[in-house]
Amino acid sequence: MVSLSAPRSTGPLVLRLASSPRPALVQEPGAPGEHGAVDQRIELSGRVTVNWAAKTAGLLADEGVGPGDPVALDLPAHWLSHALALGVLCAGAEPAEDGAAPAAVLTDRPERWTDPATAVFVVALPRGLELPTGGAVADPPAVDVAAEILGQPDALPGPVDHVRPEALPAADVAAADGDARTDEDQDDDGPRPRLTWAGMRAVLEAWDAGRAVQVRP
């Protein structure tokens, strides 16, 4: 096992992450056809992870989602899911409360989100690093993340001091080893791990301590 630990430094978590060439997200290959899996080992440095987050924040802003807006996560654990969730936080948006209608949702199953008041961002999860295109579902009307995100700037939208683990709900499962597999949700295909805001708190805690996050869908 390779140690990915690093001494903790000072300054905002996101800026520390952005300055790091070390792996921040690591995802091992999964089974062929497994939803949320990748075909080869994926490593994203802190810098690249924050670049994806910045692009996400820009896309959200273009669609009218910004500071204070509640955003729901409805995605399997995957390197892209984690980077997008970080982008939501960088945009100043907040975790949607359970049972409340969110202003926006990041999802791989848009058919479950039919409230016209919720902006639906459809995420097609890649099996590598290249985003798939042409797979967005337009009913309900939705934003195809793969088609729109690459044109966004890599620059963060503003201060990111607010992105801290304690700003998110506490995780139900400890992730002291940087394991991003923190929650499960039942869907039509059976139980599978899905990323939650509590899980993202565990992710931020790992990054804050200088550890890479192991994504195991």
C-alpha angles and dihedrals in degrees: 000000000000117000112231096179123128134182113271114251132191134261133061113334095235094050091049089050091048092055094052123098090188122102114277098171125033123181123182123212118275135201119297109270093012110143112242093015129122129219097226138021110286123202122183119189120223089254094054092044091055090047089058090046092052091051089050092051090051092050092049091051091051089055094049098258114132149126115359096007114132112237126189127213117218103164138112118250104277135139091254093049090056094047092049092049090053088052091055089056093045088054089059093247119140135227111270114240118243111267095014123111108252125219088229141002134204106214147158091205107053093168087078093060110069103147105116089211091066118081107224119212109192115211121197105197114224124224088219135008098294114088117235116237135206096033103103119124113228098195105109095026105264144176113248101222094195092054096046110032103069092064092058121101123260092226119105113247096235143308115353101188089116093066100098133137093242090060089069130068115273116267118247092216123047115240101193091145093052093254109158093199097104109137143023133214128193116236135165092279094052132264117333132162115266128186117252133183088251087055090050089055088059089048092052090048090054092049091045088057092048096254129135118238117237109216111206112173 
